[in-house]
């Protein structure tokens, strides 16, 4: 795998300072779902408290099972939103902050149009001395740079040295090192 020159902002010591990329408008796009989820999370906690309370209070288990069913359904549904609003951006940010750069090759690109160009890329990268271990990864991206990605492009991949299977394609994430 050829070694491309990495982006100059990745040459700084770890942990890097990280910011959102310019022009994404991602500040509002990131915080509006979080503000929407907040009261729903409180409802989820209340439903779990109600399920515990009815389990301790009522001996006929049917009443408690109804509470547990509603609480588990609500919180499982809410988890999907929490994952996209909190966990995925946090994981991308941490990989940009703590990740080690290495060259990677784009293997597949799937494009679709929904509020701009979106892509799902599959990529490979080698880790270790002389590329001892080859890993595969995939990710979705909606940044403007995603429109120009082609199969066979050599890109910068950031991975965690302690967990090399956790990675991302640096030009396609919403965050950048500053």
N, C-alpha and C positions, 0 to 999 in steps of 0.2 A: 504494500500500500504506500503510495507516495505521501510524503509529509508536506502538507501545504503550510505556508506561513500562517501561524495562528493570529487571531485578532490581537492587536497590541494591548488592549485592555486586560487580556488574560495573563499578561506577563507580571502583573503585580502579585505580591505575596498573598497567600491564603490566610485568613478569610478575606475575600474581596468585598468592596462596597458594591451594593447592587441597587439599581433603580429600574423603573419601568421604561421601556423604549419610548422615544418621542413619537407623537402622532398617532398613538393607539387609542387615546381617550379611555384607557383602561382603568383610570382611577375611579370614574363614575361607574363604568361597566363592572368593576369588581365590587364596589361597595353597595350598589343598589340591591343586588340579590342578598348580600349579607344583612342589610337593614330589613329586608322582607322576611328573612329566615328567623331573625331574633325573636319576635313574639311567638312564632310557631315553635321554637325550641322551648320556650317557657311553657307552652301548652303541653308539649311532650313530656317535660319533667313533671308537670301536674298530673298527667295521665298515669305516669309510672307511680307517683305517690298515691294516687287513688287506687291503683291496682294493689299496691302493698297494703294500704289501709283496709281495703275490703277483704283481702286474704287473711289478715289478722283478726278482723272484726266478725266476719260472717263464717259460720260453719258450713252452710250449704255452699258447696264449691262453685255452683253454677254462676252465682253473681260475681264471684272473683274471676272466673274464667272469661266472662264478658269484658270486664275491665282489662284483664291481661291481653285479650285479643285486640281490643281497640288500641291499647297503649303500644303493643308491639307493631301493629300495622302502621300506626301514625309515625312512630320513630323509625321504622324501616324505610318508609317513604321519605321522611325528612332527611335521612342519612344520604340519599342520593343527591339532594341539593347541597347539603353540607360538604360533601366530598368535592363537588365541582366549584363551590364558592370559597372553600377554605383550604382543603387538603391539596388539591392539584396545584394551585398557585404557590402554596407554601413549599411544596416539593420542588417545583421549578426554581423558585428563588434560592433554596438551599443548594441545589445542584450547581447553579451559577456561582454561588458564594464559595462552596467548598470543593467543587469538582476539578479534576485534572484534565487538561485538554489532550486529545489524541485525534489523529486523522481517522475519518470514517468514510465509507462509500454508501451512497444512496442506492438501494436495490429495487424498491418499488415505490411508485407514487400513485395515489388515488386522489383525484380532485373532484370537488362538488361545489356548487354555488349556493350559499345560504348566508345572506348578509355579508357578501364579499367572497373572496376565494378561500376555500378551506382545503387542506390536504391532510392525508395520512401517509406518512413515509415509513418505510422499513429500511433499516440501515445496518451495516456491520462495522465493527471496529476491533482492532487488535490491542491487547493489553499485555504488558510484561516485556521482558528483554527479547528483542527480535520478534515481537508479536507472537509470544508463546501461546496465548489463549485468544480465540476469536469469539466475540459476543455478538448477538443480534439484538436489535431493539426496534421499537416502533413508537410513533407519537403522532398526535394530531396537532395541527397548527392553523392559525387564522391570521397570522401577521402578513404584512404586504410582501415580505421576502418569499413567502410560500408560493407565490404565483410563478416564480422563476426556477424553482427546483426541478431538476431533471434526473432521470435514472442514470447512474454512473458518476454523478457529481461527487467530488471529494469535498467533504465538509468537516468542520470542527465539531467533535463530539466531546461533551463533558461527562465524566463518570466519577463515581466515588471510589477511591482506591480500596477501601475496606469492603465495599460491595460493588464490584465492577459490573454487575448486571444492571445496576441502576444508572441510567444514562439519559441524555437528551442531545438533540442537535442544536448547538448554540445559536446559529442564525435564525432559528425558527421559534424561539421562545419569546415571551412577552417581556422578559427582563434582560438587562445588560449589565456588565461590570463597568464601574466608572472609576 
